[in-house]
Amino acid sequence: MSLPVVGLGAGPAFRLNPSTVNLAALAAHPGADDDVARDEDFWGDVARAFTVDRSMINLNNGGVSPAPATVQEAMKRHLDFSNSTPASVALWEILEPRRESVRRTLARHWDVSADEIAFTRNASESLQICQFGLDLEPGDEVLATDQDYPRMLSTFSQRARREGIVLRTISIPVPCEDDAEIVRRYEQAITPRTRLILVCHMINLTGQILPVRRVVAMARRHDIPVIVDGAHAFAHFPFTLRELDCDYYGTSLHKWLFAPHGTGLLYVRADRIKGLWPLMAADETLDADIRKFEEIGTHPAANTLAIAEALTFHQSIGDHRKAARLRYLRDLWAVRLTEYSDRVRLHTSLRGNFACGIATVQIQGIDSGDLAVRLRRRHGIVVSPIHHEQFEGIRVSPSVYTTLEEIDRFATAMETAIRDGLG
């Protein structure tokens, strides 16, 4: 099966001034989500909002995404102002108070209170606030999977070395199309000493979406709080924090929300804020205030304020239309390659809501690290090599600015590798 080759035009078309991109028109675009997912005129307008260099194909947007030009310009505008006026005025009297408006807007979109959202620099910082901030005793157990993000596992491992807590991990199927089995494996691993559970909303290795709400409900029956790693899920597919009903949620905003690099978010349920210590010391008067997690000393306001532009851009596309487009792009290359050769093994489900725009694929007989290098050097295609005890592959994560022509070039390069090897 071959893909239709559709581009957006040549050269300067990708460098249009963002003022030519009508966000209101995008938001008002009619049509069902699946129909819009295939509307190349719509996604051509979306793509022109970015300033990406088309001499390379970025299929590693699960790492860090570029921001649209409007976000870059907003950040520059705030930075310029910060450097034109004394910091005691620009930062602390004018810009810093504006964070509250951004906080309220984000909270409204994800249906929680603004007093439950803190701004951080990334998902790791958000999650480590929770992982280090909860009191644990020697012998207390924390439960995770062996597919959790390595830095988060290292965080618990350091507490184990330093404080004598116990990290227990479970394995889950790859891929898994049975939510009940996921919940069962977590529950089966709970012991009388289990004090905390870490669960990925979307696993970074494969893009597998886990049934967070069901895990949280199960854990609550055992009176165990749950930290949710939402690094790859937030603004990737539709959900609200309220519907997850979790205790803690940490995420980066520079992935799928397209906010400035070095922006993140921490959600803490209101009744859990007081019992969670911040990473950096805060005054006792802030014990029950979500803003205690932002007490990190002097910091730029520009990064946080430009999040507002990223959210506006995200809302113009629409949560459901974004997810539909990402699944459409994924299926174009994934179905094509699995039909091309029985040596192609997908480690990500293409069914229903078990995954979205991220998928991991392996060509049996070819080392995935070598394949990633070949794609980069010979074809200018950037992917992320994955090596795990259970599996290996390359993680492929297009974005809303990715064109069908770029997907076609990737699939063709993979077919060449399957047919001719890496040489």
Kinemage of the C-alpha trace (Angstrom):
@kinemage 1
@onewidth
@group {chain A} dominant
@subgroup {mainchain}
@vectorlist {calphas} color= white
{ca met a 1} P 0.000 0.000 0.000
{ca ser a 2} L 1.472 3.368 -0.969
{ca leu a 3} L 0.691 6.720 0.567
{ca pro a 4} L -0.634 9.727 -1.311
{ca val a 5} L 2.191 12.215 -1.626
{ca val a 6} L 0.908 15.614 -0.623
{ca gly a 7} L 3.174 18.532 0.226
{ca leu a 8} L 2.560 22.056 1.436
{ca gly a 9} L 4.429 23.855 -1.269
{ca ala a 10} L 8.124 24.636 -1.571
{ca gly a 11} L 10.675 26.667 0.315
{ca pro a 12} L 9.300 29.927 1.711
{ca ala a 13} L 5.813 28.503 2.234
{ca phe a 14} L 7.105 27.059 5.489
{ca arg a 15} L 8.443 30.420 6.655
{ca leu a 16} L 5.278 32.457 6.396
{ca asn a 17} L 4.722 35.070 9.050
{ca pro a 18} L 2.449 33.501 11.672
{ca ser a 19} L 0.042 36.403 11.281
{ca thr a 20} L -1.062 34.759 8.027
{ca val a 21} L -2.313 31.738 10.000
{ca asn a 22} L -5.901 32.421 11.004
{ca leu a 23} L -6.419 30.618 14.293
{ca ala a 24} L -10.077 31.625 14.438
{ca ala a 25} L -10.644 30.019 11.043
{ca leu a 26} L -8.998 26.824 12.225
{ca ala a 27} L -11.219 26.706 15.284
{ca ala a 28} L -14.344 27.309 13.210
{ca his a 29} L -13.490 24.705 10.563
{ca pro a 30} L -16.495 22.384 10.114
{ca gly a 31} L -16.483 18.619 9.777
{ca ala a 32} L -16.252 15.453 11.829
{ca asp a 33} L -12.933 14.752 13.537
{ca asp a 34} L -12.019 11.846 11.258
{ca asp a 35} L -12.865 13.898 8.162
{ca val a 36} L -10.751 16.838 9.338
{ca ala a 37} L -7.897 14.426 10.084
{ca arg a 38} L -7.662 13.837 6.297
{ca asp a 39} L -8.156 17.471 5.255
{ca glu a 40} L -4.711 18.492 3.984
{ca asp a 41} L -5.760 22.113 3.498
{ca phe a 42} L -6.557 22.355 7.206
{ca trp a 43} L -3.293 20.725 8.289
{ca gly a 44} L -1.358 22.766 5.758
{ca asp a 45} L -2.517 25.884 7.606
{ca val a 46} L -1.518 24.284 10.904
{ca ala a 47} L 1.933 23.382 9.559
{ca arg a 48} L 2.560 26.922 8.366
{ca ala a 49} L 2.237 28.118 11.953
{ca phe a 50} L 5.588 26.425 12.689
{ca thr a 51} L 9.106 27.478 11.687
{ca val a 52} L 10.545 23.978 11.297
{ca asp a 53} L 13.437 23.269 8.943
{ca arg a 54} L 12.111 20.895 6.278
{ca ser a 55} L 15.600 19.675 5.361
{ca met a 56} L 15.103 17.209 8.220
{ca ile a 57} L 12.072 15.104 9.147
{ca asn a 58} L 11.384 15.219 12.859
{ca leu a 59} L 9.624 12.028 13.922
{ca asn a 60} L 10.741 12.408 17.526
{ca asn a 61} L 8.179 14.917 18.723
{ca gly a 62} L 7.675 12.701 21.757
{ca gly a 63} L 11.026 14.053 22.941
{ca val a 64} L 10.659 17.806 22.589
{ca ser a 65} L 8.379 19.546 20.112
{ca pro a 66} L 9.049 22.813 18.318
{ca ala a 67} L 6.759 25.637 19.314
{ca pro a 68} L 4.615 27.550 16.802
{ca ala a 69} L 5.892 30.955 15.755
{ca thr a 70} L 3.249 32.729 17.849
{ca val a 71} L 4.613 31.016 20.969
{ca gln a 72} L 8.198 31.873 20.079
{ca glu a 73} L 7.265 35.498 19.430
{ca ala a 74} L 5.328 35.785 22.689
{ca met a 75} L 8.280 34.428 24.646
{ca lys a 76} L 10.676 36.818 22.910
{ca arg a 77} L 8.324 39.731 23.592
{ca his a 78} L 8.224 38.950 27.305
{ca leu a 79} L 11.997 38.412 27.413
{ca asp a 80} L 12.618 41.734 25.665
{ca phe a 81} L 10.403 43.494 28.174
{ca ser a 82} L 12.152 41.754 31.063
{ca asn a 83} L 15.481 43.084 29.836
{ca ser a 84} L 14.272 46.617 29.106
{ca thr a 85} L 12.960 47.436 32.574
{ca pro a 86} L 14.446 46.832 36.030
{ca ala a 87} L 13.715 43.254 37.068
{ca ser a 88} L 12.132 44.381 40.294
{ca val a 89} L 9.475 46.061 38.158
{ca ala a 90} L 9.281 43.966 34.984
{ca leu a 91} L 9.487 40.515 36.537
{ca trp a 92} L 7.993 40.829 39.975
{ca glu a 93} L 5.445 43.641 39.641
{ca ile a 94} L 4.195 43.258 36.060
{ca leu a 95} L 4.926 39.858 34.527
{ca glu a 96} L 4.808 37.557 37.550
{ca pro a 97} L 1.182 38.429 38.452
{ca arg a 98} L 0.136 37.545 34.902
{ca arg a 99} L 1.004 33.901 35.595
{ca glu a 100} L -2.290 33.688 37.448
{ca ser a 101} L -4.254 34.273 34.255
{ca val a 102} L -2.323 31.507 32.500
{ca arg a 103} L -2.904 29.242 35.495
{ca arg a 104} L -6.663 29.866 35.372
{ca thr a 105} L -6.835 29.217 31.620
{ca leu a 106} L -5.005 25.891 31.850
{ca ala a 107} L -7.078 24.826 34.831
{ca arg a 108} L -10.295 25.628 33.028
{ca his a 109} L -9.355 23.607 29.951
{ca trp a 110} L -8.417 20.536 31.996
{ca asp a 111} L -11.350 21.029 34.398
{ca val a 112} L -9.653 21.530 37.752
{ca ser a 113} L -9.164 24.422 40.151
{ca ala a 114} L -6.439 26.957 39.418
{ca asp a 115} L -5.338 26.421 43.010
{ca glu a 116} L -4.401 22.834 42.108
{ca ile a 117} L -1.946 23.670 39.305
{ca ala a 118} L 1.711 24.655 39.668
{ca phe a 119} L 4.141 25.622 36.916
{ca thr a 120} L 7.386 23.659 36.714
{ca arg a 121} L 10.187 23.225 34.191
{ca asn a 122} L 9.318 19.735 32.969
{ca ala a 123} L 7.636 16.446 33.833
{ca ser a 124} L 10.676 15.170 35.742
{ca glu a 125} L 10.589 18.118 38.121
{ca ser a 126} L 6.834 17.756 38.592
{ca leu a 127} L 7.063 14.054 39.306
{ca gln a 128} L 10.107 14.329 41.548
{ca ile a 129} L 8.281 16.866 43.694
{ca cys a 130} L 5.790 14.086 44.368
{ca gln a 131} L 8.314 11.249 44.588
{ca phe a 132} L 10.563 13.073 47.049
{ca gly a 133} L 7.831 15.086 48.742
{ca leu a 134} L 5.836 12.250 50.297
{ca asp a 135} L 6.999 10.950 53.675
{ca leu a 136} L 8.060 7.302 53.588
{ca glu a 137} L 9.647 5.052 56.193
{ca pro a 138} L 12.331 2.376 55.759
{ca gly a 139} L 10.668 -0.742 54.405
{ca asp a 140} L 7.779 1.159 52.821
{ca glu a 141} L 7.153 -0.002 49.268
{ca val a 142} L 6.480 1.989 46.105
{ca leu a 143} L 5.064 0.268 43.046
{ca ala a 144} L 5.868 1.029 39.393
{ca thr a 145} L 6.389 -0.837 36.110
{ca asp a 146} L 9.674 -1.712 34.438
{ca gln a 147} L 8.529 0.462 31.521
{ca asp a 148} L 8.294 3.672 33.548
{ca tyr a 149} L 10.576 6.523 32.558
{ca pro a 150} L 14.155 5.714 33.709
{ca arg a 151} L 14.587 8.992 35.585
{ca met a 152} L 11.487 8.310 37.651
{ca leu a 153} L 12.689 4.813 38.499
{ca ser a 154} L 16.092 6.282 39.413
{ca thr a 155} L 14.351 8.727 41.731
{ca phe a 156} L 12.784 5.918 43.727
{ca ser a 157} L 16.026 3.936 43.563
{ca gln a 158} L 17.883 6.851 45.150
{ca arg a 159} L 15.342 6.978 47.970
{ca ala a 160} L 15.841 3.233 48.366
{ca arg a 161} L 19.627 3.695 48.715
{ca arg a 162} L 19.323 6.705 50.968
{ca glu a 163} L 16.271 5.909 53.108
{ca gly a 164} L 15.722 2.175 52.811
{ca ile a 165} L 12.397 2.245 50.988
{ca val a 166} L 11.660 -0.611 48.571
{ca leu a 167} L 10.939 -0.168 44.855
{ca arg a 168} L 8.874 -2.956 43.333
{ca thr a 169} L 8.174 -3.145 39.594
{ca ile a 170} L 5.747 -5.140 37.503
{ca ser a 171} L 5.816 -6.022 33.813
{ca ile a 172} L 2.951 -5.395 31.440
{ca pro a 173} L 2.284 -6.933 28.014
{ca val a 174} L 3.698 -5.261 24.883
{ca pro a 175} L 1.386 -4.184 23.448
{ca cys a 176} L -1.591 -4.581 25.771
{ca glu a 177} L -5.205 -4.418 24.640
{ca asp a 178} L -6.764 -5.437 27.951
{ca asp a 179} L -7.209 -2.660 30.514
{ca ala a 180} L -8.445 -5.114 33.140
{ca glu a 181} L -5.176 -7.043 32.892
{ca ile a 182} L -3.186 -3.882 33.548
{ca val a 183} L -5.232 -3.123 36.663
{ca arg a 184} L -4.981 -6.739 37.796
{ca arg a 185} L -1.183 -6.711 37.603
{ca tyr a 186} L -0.933 -3.546 39.686
{ca glu a 187} L -3.352 -4.852 42.288
{ca gln a 188} L -1.688 -8.258 42.449
{ca ala a 189} L 1.619 -6.576 43.342
{ca ile a 190} L 0.194 -4.593 46.274
{ca thr a 191} L 1.385 -5.735 49.707
{ca pro a 192} L 0.634 -4.471 53.235
{ca arg a 193} L 3.728 -2.236 52.923
{ca thr a 194} L 2.706 -0.562 49.630
{ca arg a 195} L 2.456 3.184 50.240
{ca leu a 196} L 2.550 4.705 46.755
{ca ile a 197} L 1.930 3.816 43.103
{ca leu a 198} L 3.492 5.439 40.039
{ca val a 199} L 1.634 4.944 36.761
{ca cys a 200} L 2.319 6.262 33.270
{ca his a 201} L -0.603 7.785 31.439
{ca met a 202} L 1.228 7.052 28.179
{ca ile a 203} L 4.367 4.912 28.258
{ca asn a 204} L 7.254 6.747 26.612
{ca leu a 205} L 8.749 3.549 25.152
{ca thr a 206} L 5.752 2.486 23.072
{ca gly a 207} L 2.971 5.068 23.352
{ca gln a 208} L 0.778 2.574 25.237
{ca ile a 209} L -2.067 4.393 27.028
{ca leu a 210} L -2.761 2.950 30.464
{ca pro a 211} L -6.198 2.957 32.174
{ca val a 212} L -5.283 5.598 34.721
{ca arg a 213} L -8.758 6.173 36.101
{ca arg a 214} L -9.245 2.448 36.742
{ca val a 215} L -5.831 2.113 38.399
{ca val a 216} L -6.592 5.140 40.593
{ca ala a 217} L -9.978 3.704 41.610
{ca met a 218} L -8.380 0.390 42.484
{ca ala a 219} L -5.594 2.041 44.480
{ca arg a 220} L -8.073 4.203 46.366
{ca arg a 221} L -9.835 1.076 47.595
{ca his a 222} L -6.495 0.144 49.154
{ca asp a 223} L -5.957 3.715 50.442
{ca ile a 224} L -2.851 4.140 48.259
{ca pro a 225} L -2.151 7.474 46.500
{ca val a 226} L -1.205 7.451 42.808
{ca ile a 227} L 1.320 9.648 40.997
{ca val a 228} L 0.562 9.869 37.279
{ca asp a 229} L 3.365 10.462 34.769
{ca gly a 230} L 1.580 12.403 32.044
{ca ala a 231} L 4.651 13.554 30.110
{ca his a 232} L 3.442 12.153 26.782
{ca ala a 233} L -0.314 12.293 27.312
{ca phe a 234} L -1.055 15.922 28.155
{ca ala a 235} L -2.533 17.749 25.112
{ca his a 236} L -1.893 14.621 23.021
{ca phe a 237} L -5.396 13.169 23.226
{ca pro a 238} L -8.621 14.315 24.926
{ca phe a 239} L -9.085 13.915 28.675
{ca thr a 240} L -9.474 16.104 31.744
{ca leu a 241} L -7.594 15.887 34.990
{ca arg a 242} L -10.871 15.817 36.861
{ca glu a 243} L -12.075 12.700 35.059
{ca leu a 244} L -8.839 10.876 35.902
{ca asp a 245} L -9.574 11.546 39.593
{ca cys a 246} L -5.874 11.145 40.428
{ca asp a 247} L -3.969 12.564 43.384
{ca tyr a 248} L -0.898 13.855 41.539
{ca tyr a 249} L -0.180 14.450 37.845
{ca gly a 250} L 3.102 15.671 36.372
{ca thr a 251} L 3.747 16.594 32.766
{ca ser a 252} L 5.864 18.587 30.336
{ca leu a 253} L 4.214 21.289 28.256
{ca his a 254} L 6.951 21.409 25.592
{ca lys a 255} L 5.845 18.135 24.014
{ca trp a 256} L 2.245 18.012 22.783
{ca leu a 257} L 1.029 21.412 23.971
{ca phe a 258} L 3.867 23.039 21.954
{ca ala a 259} L 4.755 25.414 24.801
{ca pro a 260} L 8.284 26.847 25.240
{ca his a 261} L 11.055 24.389 26.007
{ca gly a 262} L 11.495 24.042 29.738
{ca thr a 263} L 7.860 24.353 30.792
{ca gly a 264} L 5.903 21.825 32.811
{ca leu a 265} L 2.853 21.442 34.996
{ca leu a 266} L 2.117 19.784 38.317
{ca tyr a 267} L -1.421 19.003 39.418
{ca val a 268} L -2.008 18.175 43.076
{ca arg a 269} L -5.515 17.468 44.301
{ca ala a 270} L -6.506 20.176 46.782
{ca asp a 271} L -6.661 17.923 49.826
{ca arg a 272} L -3.179 16.524 49.059
{ca ile a 273} L -1.285 19.829 48.771
{ca lys a 274} L -0.581 20.338 52.463
{ca gly a 275} L 0.889 16.866 52.880
{ca leu a 276} L 3.357 17.182 49.984
{ca trp a 277} L 6.756 18.759 50.643
{ca pro a 278} L 8.200 21.016 47.894
{ca leu a 279} L 11.606 20.207 46.438
{ca met a 280} L 12.859 23.667 47.366
{ca ala a 281} L 11.969 25.147 50.726
{ca ala a 282} L 8.892 27.339 51.041
{ca asp a 283} L 7.614 29.371 53.952
{ca glu a 284} L 5.240 27.623 56.327
{ca thr a 285} L 2.490 30.070 55.377
{ca leu a 286} L 2.426 28.381 51.946
{ca asp a 287} L 1.896 24.850 53.296
{ca ala a 288} L -1.556 24.531 51.734
{ca asp a 289} L -0.819 26.704 48.679
{ca ile a 290} L -0.028 25.088 45.309
{ca arg a 291} L 2.391 27.948 44.654
{ca lys a 292} L 4.843 26.581 47.222
{ca phe a 293} L 6.062 24.272 44.457
{ca glu a 294} L 7.086 27.335 42.435
{ca glu a 295} L 9.410 28.724 45.133
{ca ile a 296} L 12.616 28.165 43.156
{ca gly a 297} L 14.210 31.619 43.351
{ca thr a 298} L 14.607 34.011 40.431
{ca his a 299} L 13.161 32.535 37.255
{ca pro a 300} L 12.030 33.843 33.849
{ca ala a 301} L 8.416 34.837 33.428
{ca ala a 302} L 8.540 34.638 29.641
{ca asn a 303} L 8.459 30.832 29.436
{ca thr a 304} L 5.348 30.561 31.579
{ca leu a 305} L 3.458 33.462 30.023
{ca ala a 306} L 3.994 32.094 26.502
{ca ile a 307} L 2.158 28.923 27.562
{ca ala a 308} L -1.005 30.966 27.005
{ca glu a 309} L -0.223 31.247 23.292
{ca ala a 310} L 0.435 27.516 23.095
{ca leu a 311} L -2.920 26.756 24.690
{ca thr a 312} L -4.684 29.113 22.285
{ca phe a 313} L -3.063 27.297 19.372
{ca his a 314} L -4.024 23.910 20.827
{ca gln a 315} L -7.627 25.014 21.311
{ca ser a 316} L -7.781 26.324 17.732
{ca ile a 317} L -6.905 22.855 16.450
{ca gly a 318} L -9.114 21.082 18.972
{ca asp a 319} L -8.306 18.171 21.292
{ca his a 320} L -10.270 15.593 19.310
{ca arg a 321} L -9.099 16.745 15.886
{ca lys a 322} L -5.472 16.703 17.031
{ca ala a 323} L -5.776 13.134 18.308
{ca ala a 324} L -7.574 12.017 15.144
{ca arg a 325} L -4.813 13.499 12.966
{ca leu a 326} L -2.026 11.917 14.997
{ca arg a 327} L -3.674 8.490 14.788
{ca tyr a 328} L -4.212 8.975 11.062
{ca leu a 329} L -0.521 9.735 10.479
{ca arg a 330} L 0.504 6.787 12.654
{ca asp a 331} L -1.723 4.371 10.793
{ca leu a 332} L -0.461 5.520 7.390
{ca trp a 333} L 3.081 4.321 8.027
{ca ala a 334} L 2.305 1.517 10.488
{ca val a 335} L -0.277 -0.286 8.341
{ca arg a 336} L 1.848 0.164 5.233
{ca leu a 337} L 4.927 -1.393 6.855
{ca thr a 338} L 3.127 -4.321 8.484
{ca glu a 339} L 1.570 -5.140 5.129
{ca tyr a 340} L 4.947 -4.819 3.396
{ca ser a 341} L 6.797 -7.445 5.441
{ca asp a 342} L 6.209 -10.027 8.142
{ca arg a 343} L 9.543 -8.964 9.646
{ca val a 344} L 7.887 -5.787 10.866
{ca arg a 345} L 6.731 -5.994 14.445
{ca leu a 346} L 4.675 -3.257 16.076
{ca his a 347} L 5.024 -2.869 19.824
{ca thr a 348} L 2.052 -0.497 19.900
{ca ser a 349} L -1.625 -1.270 19.429
{ca leu a 350} L -3.447 0.360 16.530
{ca arg a 351} L -6.816 -0.387 18.107
{ca gly a 352} L -9.143 2.073 19.800
{ca asn a 353} L -7.804 4.154 22.658
{ca phe a 354} L -4.830 1.988 23.570
{ca ala a 355} L -2.456 4.433 21.833
{ca cys a 356} L -2.448 7.635 19.809
{ca gly a 357} L 0.305 9.346 17.796
{ca ile a 358} L 3.328 7.488 19.172
{ca ala a 359} L 4.178 3.972 17.992
{ca thr a 360} L 7.277 1.790 18.242
{ca val a 361} L 8.257 -0.522 15.406
{ca gln a 362} L 10.958 -3.161 15.007
{ca ile a 363} L 12.418 -4.713 11.872
{ca gln a 364} L 13.445 -8.183 12.956
{ca gly a 365} L 17.031 -8.930 11.998
{ca ile a 366} L 18.120 -5.270 12.112
{ca asp a 367} L 19.462 -3.563 15.222
{ca ser a 368} L 17.164 -0.674 16.067
{ca gly a 369} L 20.009 1.602 17.152
{ca asp a 370} L 21.774 1.061 13.839
{ca leu a 371} L 18.497 1.658 12.006
{ca ala a 372} L 17.977 4.990 13.776
{ca val a 373} L 21.483 6.091 12.823
{ca arg a 374} L 20.914 5.091 9.185
{ca leu a 375} L 17.612 6.974 9.008
{ca arg a 376} L 19.284 10.098 10.384
{ca arg a 377} L 22.472 10.031 8.303
{ca arg a 378} L 21.128 8.838 4.972
{ca his a 379} L 17.580 10.201 4.973
{ca gly a 380} L 17.588 13.085 7.458
{ca ile a 381} L 14.864 11.359 9.486
{ca val a 382} L 15.001 11.668 13.277
{ca val a 383} L 13.477 8.887 15.391
{ca ser a 384} L 14.212 7.577 18.886
{ca pro a 385} L 15.851 4.140 19.277
{ca ile a 386} L 14.307 2.033 22.043
{ca his a 387} L 16.024 -0.827 23.865
{ca his a 388} L 14.242 -2.602 26.698
{ca glu a 389} L 14.680 -6.029 28.252
{ca gln a 390} L 11.380 -7.115 26.678
{ca phe a 391} L 11.712 -5.518 23.246
{ca glu a 392} L 13.510 -3.066 20.998
{ca gly a 393} L 12.495 -0.811 18.120
{ca ile a 394} L 12.407 2.771 16.959
{ca arg a 395} L 9.830 5.136 18.420
{ca val a 396} L 8.061 7.168 15.749
{ca ser a 397} L 6.156 10.295 16.770
{ca pro a 398} L 4.984 12.658 14.015
{ca ser a 399} L 3.190 15.879 14.905
{ca val a 400} L 0.525 18.187 13.543
{ca tyr a 401} L 3.024 19.886 11.223
{ca thr a 402} L 4.200 16.581 9.688
{ca thr a 403} L 3.245 16.222 6.030
{ca leu a 404} L 2.077 13.157 4.146
{ca glu a 405} L 5.143 13.465 1.936
{ca glu a 406} L 7.356 13.149 5.020
{ca ile a 407} L 5.450 10.084 6.206
{ca asp a 408} L 5.859 8.586 2.748
{ca arg a 409} L 9.626 9.232 2.778
{ca phe a 410} L 9.923 7.543 6.163
{ca ala a 411} L 7.930 4.503 5.061
{ca thr a 412} L 9.957 4.241 1.855
{ca ala a 413} L 13.231 4.407 3.795
{ca met a 414} L 11.997 1.643 6.098
{ca glu a 415} L 10.999 -0.535 3.131
{ca thr a 416} L 14.470 -0.038 1.665
{ca ala a 417} L 16.037 -1.175 4.946
{ca ile a 418} L 13.788 -4.229 5.037
{ca arg a 419} L 14.591 -5.140 1.426
{ca asp a 420} L 18.288 -4.294 1.213
{ca gly a 421} L 19.473 -4.221 4.823
{ca leu a 422} L 21.633 -1.441 6.231
{ca gly a 423} L 24.659 -2.366 4.113
